[in-house]
Amino acid sequence: MFEWHLIRTKSGKERKVRERLDSELSELFLPLFKIRTRRRGKLVDQIVPLFPCYLFGQFDVESQYRRVRYTPGIREVLSAGGELLVVPRNIIEDLKQRCTGGPVEIPQKPLTCGERVRVVEGPFRGIDAVFEGYLPGSERVRILLSSFSNFGPRVILSSSSIAERAEY
């Protein structure tokens, strides 16, 4: 019987395992997630697995388990008490629905006036500040540096130069 199972892969091998098993299984599903990461001081978009080291596979345990289990890059097919765990179809359908437009994206919450931030790049790196507002043009913001006796001078920076206090 074809059921959905959770396949645990070696770190960073999710896509390679998906390629290897694509023609073998009736269906594979690797939900992806779009995040913004800092690379060489710049914010860049990156597509990563929503569940690192895991992908979902629909296969018949009787006839395909050994092929799946011993595919290079796979650590295990999740089980409990000696029995393979089955992922309910409604969970897979819900995940697929969330991924219909491509990778899952969580919109970044815009900063609000008065919110505490920290400068994360540039000459003021590491200094706490208070967000004052966005400026017209290409992603610039105005902040008040707060590390200089109460509130210090106003500074204009690229919005990628600051982070919410919870992020650093």
N, C-alpha and C positions, 0 to 999 in steps of 0.2 A: 504494500500500500504506500502510495506517495504522500509523504508528510514533510512538513517544514522542520528543519533541525538547525541548531546553532553550531557553526563550525568555528573553532578557535584556531587562528593562524599564528605563525611566528611574527614578531614585531615588524611592521612595515611590508608584509607579504600579502596583504589582502587582495590587491589588484592582480598580482602574479597568480595567486591561487584561483581567482575568478577566471583568468585567461585559461589556465590549465584544465579547469573543470567545466568550462562553458559548454563544450560539445558533449560532455559525458552525462550531465544531469538535465532533468527536465526543466529546471529553473534555478537560477542563482540570483541573489539580491544583495547588493552592497550599497546601503544608504550612505550618501555623501553629505558633507557639511561644508559650507563656505565660511571661512574665518578671515579676519585681518590679523596678520602677524607682522612683527617688526623684523626686517632683514636688512642688515647693513645700514641701520638708522632710518630706513624708510618703511612705511606701512604698505604691505602688499596683500592682495587677496590670495588665499590658498584654499584648495579643495582637498579635504582630508576625510577619512572614514568617520561617520557619525559615531560608530562604536569601534574604536581602535582594536585591532587584532581579532575582529569577528566579522563573519558574513553569514547569511542565511542560505541554506540550500534545500531544495525540495527533491527528495529521492526516496527510492524504495530500499529500506534497510536490508531486506533479504538478499537482493541481488547487487546492490551498489555500495554497501557500507565499506567493504575492503578497499574498493577503488578510491573512495573518498578519503578514508582514514589514512591511507598510505601515499597520498599525493604529496610531493615535495612542497614544503612550506606550511603544512598543517600540523598543529600540535595535537589536537583531539577534536572529536565530535562530543559536545557536552552531554554528560550523563549524570545520573544520580542513582545510587543504590544498584549499580550495574545495568541500569536501563537507560537508553538514550532519551534525552528530553525532547519533547515535541513542542514546537512553538505554535500556538493557536493561529489559525488562518486570519482571524480578525485583526490580530496584531500586525501581521505582515501586510494585510490590505490597508490598514491605517498608515503604516510607514510608507507604503508605496504611494498612497494618496498625497502625503506630505512632500514626496519627492517628485511629483509629476512635472513640476516646472523646472527641474534640475536639482542641484544640491540644496539642502535645507539652509535657509538663511535666517539668522536672528537679527532683526534691524537694530542698529546701534542707537541707543537712547541719546537724544540731543542733550547737551548740557544746559542747565538753567542758571540764570543770573544769581550770583551769591554762592554757587556750589564750589566746594573746596576741591582743588585739583593739585597735581604736582607736575612740574616740568620734567619731562623724561628724556629730552635731547637738547643739544645746543649748549651755549655758554651758561645758561641758568639751570642746567640739569640738576635735579635733586632738591630744588627749592619749591616750597609749598606756595600756593597762590590761591586767589579767589577769582572765579570766572566772572567776567563782566558782560561779555557778549560776543556774538559773531560779527565779523565785518564783511561788507560786500566784497565780492571778488573770489579769488581762489583759496578757499579754506583757511582764512585767517581769523584769529581770535584776539580779543583784548582781555588781559588779566591784570590783577593787582598782585604784586609780589608781597606775600605776607611774612616772609622771613626777616624783613627789614622793619623792626619795631612797629608792631601792629600791622598797618598796611602801608606798603612802600609804593614805589613808582609803578605807573601803568606801563605795560610792555605789550607789544604786538608780535605774535608768533604764528607759525603755521599750526593749524589745529592738530596735526599729527605729533606736535611737540609736547602735548599735554595728555594726561590721563586722569580719570576719576581717581579719587583717593583710594577707593577699594581695589583698583587694578594694579597698584604698584607693590 
